[in-house]
């Protein structure tokens, strides 16, 4: 572990803790996006129709709902670190089991189990990072989690492409997809081992009366003077807040909950995970062959990574609101362009450019910033539970969008009326709604400590 100066703390130490916790985000991205390269082979292997294909792609999201629903209570009861270790174990078991099923039902159970791990990590990883980060760098450090998610997505796209290239279409339909899912067990094991080395969240320690341990971590993070001031602020905040879900509905905090919940839903109804889970199939629908579609999917992952790095540099400099408004406006235009292309059966490079444009705008805005807002807005005593409810809504919306996309996209009536444009027009309208919601409802939280944000709701 990195040593720290007792007067100034250690920025590398904070970055190291954030990076380890963010590995849970990497597995989040890896485990959810692995389906993109495998869904076509699964459909062939198990002879799936449109509804069953949607279920195969989204079954893990049912587990995410469960994981997100219980993660807050688990993190509040046993601690953030043990909750992360639990998620890592679920990742390992699911990765191995998902590679071995003989029926789609067995596959779905394995994916649901992994989804519980994903849902848990999606709450606890940004929660842990937010609680160990200094206010001035919290946005950037929580963005580590989103950066890790998109790295996980990009890595699994490469893994899928490599595995698919080892054999023919028939080999991939019989065996290749199994290796795609089984590969997740390797990074999951690394995550488990590294998580053993990090300390518990100082805010959780203080909440459970372990002030000496909390101060020790805070000193390493920000120095002794800052640690004493922050511990006093944490103690004051804990003294004032009740430990209950009812705290979410108190005057003032209702606004915080509304903001977190609506942003969680809006992040998903923009259609981002349609591109994450179905991109190869969308590109094949627009005229690409299997190998070309997988390569184009890698370009999507690369763009996602590049513009998440842009967000990492900008979120603490320009603030949360400007990034979200700019990104949602750009996503609206990209969806409009894709809708026009799909309606008129226009193929070609510019369709890929529009998809990449959508991904770029999402990655620099709603992708990381929504997770930052969800991690920031709740009071310390109910942060775990508040984040759990908001994340539960996020995963529930993700499930609905992912389950319904194949049915909407292949609906005879919708195709006859709109071509394949309807999904893009639908998701684009939600992007436009996001612009107005952020503009008129969401406050700026850049540079404020968690306790200062808590006081904002009280005022």
Beta strands, then each sheet from edge to edge (+ up, - down):
end
